[in-house]
Amino acid sequence: MRDEYDFSKAKRAKDVPHLAKLQAETRGKSRITIMLDNDLLVAFRSRAKVEGIGYQTLINQTLRQTLGSHPVDEETLRKVLREELVSR
């Protein structure tokens, strides 16, 4: 590794298309610090590994299910729009 790096020609993430897209996709989330019991963390990590997803994603999904709130996916949105257009 170098002792020093030259960032004088570096671009901001918003000026690099694929990085800007990634930033836009994550705008609906907030970084927080939360304390969880170790056994819960082990369980979520194990379950997430089996399901092939990240443990934080699994925790988020579990909290959504508990609250009864689900984000609208594309298929559901299309179904609702079709129903509304037909009824007019």
N, C-alpha and C positions, 0 to 999 in steps of 0.2 A: 504494500500500500504506500501511496505517496504521503509525504508529510504535509503537503499543501495541494489544493486543487483550485483551478481557475474557473470560477463561475461567472465571469464577466459577460460571456456570450450565452448564458443559460436563458431559456424561455420559461415563462410562467405556465403552469398547467393549463390555464384557460386558453393559452395560445397554441397548444398542441391538441389537435382534434380528438384523438383517442383518449387523451387524459381529461379533456373537457367533458367528453361523454361520460366517463367514469364518475367524475365529480357530480354531474347532473343527476346520475342514477342514484347517488347516495344522499341526496339532499333531504330525504324524508327521515333520516336517522340522526340520532344524537349520541355522542360518546359520553358514557357515564362510568362511574366507578360503583360497583355493587359488591357487597360481601355475601357470599353463599356458603352454606355448610359444605365441608369437604366431601361428604358422602353424596350430596346432590350433584356436585360438580363431577365426581367420578361417574355417577349414573348417567348424566347428560352426555359426557364425553364418550362413554361406551355405546350408548344408544345412537349417538350421532355417527359414530364410526360404522356401526352396522347399517345405518340408513344411507351412508355415503354423503353426509352433509356436515357442515360445521356445527359445533356444539352451541355457539351463540345463536345461530339460525334456529336450531331446535328449541332453545330457551325462548326465543322470540315467538315462534309458532305456538308453543305451549301457553305462553301468556295470552296470546290472541285468542286461543280456544277457550281459555278460562274466562276471558272477558266477553266472549261471544262476538267478537269483532273479526271479520275477515276482509282483507283487501279485495277489491273487485278485480277478477282476472278478465282477460280479453274475451273468453268464451261467454262468461256471464254478462258482460257489458253488451256484446253483440245480441244475445238473447233478449235482453231488456229493450234494446233499441228496436229490434224487429217487432216485438210485441207492441211497443208504443206507436211505431209507424203504421202497423196494420190497423190499430184501433182508431186511427184518424180518418 
